[in-house]
Amino acid sequence: MKNVALYLLLLWQPAQTAFGEDSLFVAIAQRGIAKVYNLEFEKAEEEFVRLTQMQPAHPAGYFFLAMVDWWRIMIDIDNEEYDDRFVSALNKVIDLCDERLDKNENDVTALFFKGGSLGFKGRLRFHRDDWFAAADAGRRALPIVQDASASDPHNFDIFLGTGIYNYYAAVIPELYPMAKPLLLFIPHGDKEKGIRQLKLAAEKGTYGRVESAYFLMQLYYQYEKRYNDALAIAQRLHEQFPNNMLFHKYVGRCYVVLSNWDSARVVFDEIVQRGAKGFRGYNASTLREAEYYLGLDNLLGGHFEDAERHFIRCDELSRTLDADGPSGFMVMANLKLGNAYDAQSKRELATQQYHKVLDMKEYQQSHDQADHYLTTPYFQ
């Protein structure tokens, strides 16, 4: 398990909030943010460059420019091409904030964007397994953001950061009791308060509405098991930002857990088609997930040859992606491919698949399932 206490620190970072900017500045910022979420990176950059020209001493434009590269990283998390540029952009924001803080140590704008920049540097290091650098960034960010929050406690965008903190600080000890000693130095959380704060930020925030809704969707899906609520948010986000493959995938995932396979099939077919057309973000990782669920849909529907095709494609994509060993998708695709073979009385091929699974690392009782199917063929 990754360092949960560290992750909580890195989550405590500011939402993008309005600090008395004029209406034109806010409108341009919101327009650019919308383009980031729709993965229209070049158009977003044009908007944010305009902000830096309008207010060269304001950190917001530079911070949002860095967020464009953050999303370039997020849609292809294993690609480190943009890491150095992202860190350099955040350092520029921090330097600008420090100049403002030298003049006024209580400058809320500078506190927020400096804390946010440190937090994002830590999050990047967290994704790159550089725990010491991540811990240092989190340690430095937390008091800065706390000072800013104390100075402006009624700002709805701030509720994105406080909501995330309150929720995870309460939930992590429940899910992982062994992590409690790591959390002794962190204030207690309040799960319900965290959800309320995220809702407020999603409804009334100036810059943090989408991010707050995104976190709510993830919490409902991963922890609260409120799948209908997660689906409602995913559908709204996908409708608003149709080019964002993360929102698109969540619509399909929610349909799967709700056993709405007809709707799930439509979503994942769309994802495969977009991948074939080269849509931004619809990369091998995204397509692998779609192929797996399409294979599962066909297996459950009795279309075994189509299931074979999708599971084989999922396995092929996994072999290009899984540099550190078989992923869950590879393991389960091979197991389910064996099921598809069994369902067609291709017993020799099926047993080959089950033995492959036994040679892979354990994933969700995959070894027990493979052993079972080696003695008792899959039968639908």
Secondary structure in CASP SS format (residue, H / E / C, confidence):
PFRMAT SS
TARGET T0000
AUTHOR 0000-0000-0000
METHOD secondary structure of the structure
MODEL  1
M C 1.00
K C 1.00
N C 1.00
V H 1.00
A H 1.00
L H 1.00
Y H 1.00
L H 1.00
L H 1.00
L H 1.00
L H 1.00
W C 1.00
Q C 1.00
P C 1.00
A C 1.00
Q C 1.00
T C 1.00
A C 1.00
F C 1.00
G C 1.00
E C 1.00
D C 1.00
S H 1.00
L H 1.00
F H 1.00
V H 1.00
A H 1.00
I H 1.00
A H 1.00
Q H 1.00
R H 1.00
G H 1.00
I H 1.00
A H 1.00
K H 1.00
V H 1.00
Y H 1.00
N C 1.00
L C 1.00
E C 1.00
F H 1.00
E H 1.00
K H 1.00
A H 1.00
E H 1.00
E H 1.00
E H 1.00
F H 1.00
V H 1.00
R H 1.00
L H 1.00
T H 1.00
Q H 1.00
M H 1.00
Q C 1.00
P C 1.00
A C 1.00
H C 1.00
P C 1.00
A H 1.00
G H 1.00
Y H 1.00
F H 1.00
F H 1.00
L H 1.00
A H 1.00
M H 1.00
V H 1.00
D H 1.00
W H 1.00
W H 1.00
R H 1.00
I H 1.00
M H 1.00
I C 1.00
D C 1.00
I C 1.00
D C 1.00
N C 1.00
E C 1.00
E C 1.00
Y C 1.00
D H 1.00
D H 1.00
R H 1.00
F H 1.00
V H 1.00
S H 1.00
A H 1.00
L H 1.00
N H 1.00
K H 1.00
V H 1.00
I H 1.00
D H 1.00
L H 1.00
C H 1.00
D H 1.00
E H 1.00
R H 1.00
L H 1.00
D H 1.00
K H 1.00
N C 1.00
E C 1.00
N C 1.00
D C 1.00
V H 1.00
T H 1.00
A H 1.00
L H 1.00
F H 1.00
F H 1.00
K H 1.00
G H 1.00
G H 1.00
S H 1.00
L H 1.00
G H 1.00
F H 1.00
K H 1.00
G H 1.00
R H 1.00
L H 1.00
R H 1.00
F H 1.00
H H 1.00
R C 1.00
D C 1.00
D C 1.00
W H 1.00
F H 1.00
A H 1.00
A H 1.00
A H 1.00
D H 1.00
A H 1.00
G H 1.00
R H 1.00
R H 1.00
A H 1.00
L H 1.00
P H 1.00
I H 1.00
V H 1.00
Q H 1.00
D H 1.00
A H 1.00
S H 1.00
A H 1.00
S H 1.00
D C 1.00
P C 1.00
H C 1.00
N C 1.00
F C 1.00
D C 1.00
I H 1.00
F H 1.00
L H 1.00
G H 1.00
T H 1.00
G H 1.00
I H 1.00
Y H 1.00
N H 1.00
Y H 1.00
Y H 1.00
A H 1.00
A H 1.00
V H 1.00
I H 1.00
P H 1.00
E H 1.00
L H 1.00
Y C 1.00
P H 1.00
M H 1.00
A H 1.00
K H 1.00
P H 1.00
L H 1.00
L H 1.00
L C 1.00
F C 1.00
I C 1.00
P C 1.00
H C 1.00
G C 1.00
D C 1.00
K H 1.00
E H 1.00
K H 1.00
G H 1.00
I H 1.00
R H 1.00
Q H 1.00
L H 1.00
K H 1.00
L H 1.00
A H 1.00
A H 1.00
E H 1.00
K H 1.00
G C 1.00
T C 1.00
Y C 1.00
G C 1.00
R H 1.00
V H 1.00
E H 1.00
S H 1.00
A H 1.00
Y H 1.00
F H 1.00
L H 1.00
M H 1.00
Q H 1.00
L H 1.00
Y H 1.00
Y H 1.00
Q H 1.00
Y H 1.00
E H 1.00
K C 1.00
R C 1.00
Y H 1.00
N H 1.00
D H 1.00
A H 1.00
L H 1.00
A H 1.00
I H 1.00
A H 1.00
Q H 1.00
R H 1.00
L H 1.00
H H 1.00
E H 1.00
Q H 1.00
F C 1.00
P C 1.00
N C 1.00
N C 1.00
M H 1.00
L H 1.00
F H 1.00
H H 1.00
K H 1.00
Y H 1.00
V H 1.00
G H 1.00
R H 1.00
C H 1.00
Y H 1.00
V H 1.00
V H 1.00
L C 1.00
S C 1.00
N C 1.00
W H 1.00
D H 1.00
S H 1.00
A H 1.00
R H 1.00
V H 1.00
V H 1.00
F H 1.00
D H 1.00
E H 1.00
I H 1.00
V H 1.00
Q H 1.00
R H 1.00
G H 1.00
A H 1.00
K C 1.00
G C 1.00
F C 1.00
R C 1.00
G C 1.00
Y C 1.00
N C 1.00
A H 1.00
S H 1.00
T H 1.00
L H 1.00
R H 1.00
E H 1.00
A H 1.00
E H 1.00
Y H 1.00
Y H 1.00
L H 1.00
G H 1.00
L H 1.00
D H 1.00
N H 1.00
L H 1.00
L H 1.00
G C 1.00
G C 1.00
H C 1.00
F H 1.00
E H 1.00
D H 1.00
A H 1.00
E H 1.00
R H 1.00
H H 1.00
F H 1.00
I H 1.00
R H 1.00
C H 1.00
D H 1.00
E H 1.00
L H 1.00
S H 1.00
R H 1.00
T H 1.00
L H 1.00
D C 1.00
A C 1.00
D C 1.00
G C 1.00
P C 1.00
S C 1.00
G H 1.00
F H 1.00
M H 1.00
V H 1.00
M H 1.00
A H 1.00
N H 1.00
L H 1.00
K H 1.00
L H 1.00
G H 1.00
N H 1.00
A H 1.00
Y H 1.00
D H 1.00
A H 1.00
Q C 1.00
S C 1.00
K C 1.00
R H 1.00
E H 1.00
L H 1.00
A H 1.00
T H 1.00
Q H 1.00
Q H 1.00
Y H 1.00
H H 1.00
K H 1.00
V H 1.00
L H 1.00
D H 1.00
M C 1.00
K C 1.00
E C 1.00
Y C 1.00
Q C 1.00
Q C 1.00
S H 1.00
H H 1.00
D H 1.00
Q H 1.00
A H 1.00
D H 1.00
H H 1.00
Y H 1.00
L H 1.00
T H 1.00
T C 1.00
P C 1.00
Y C 1.00
F C 1.00
Q C 1.00
END
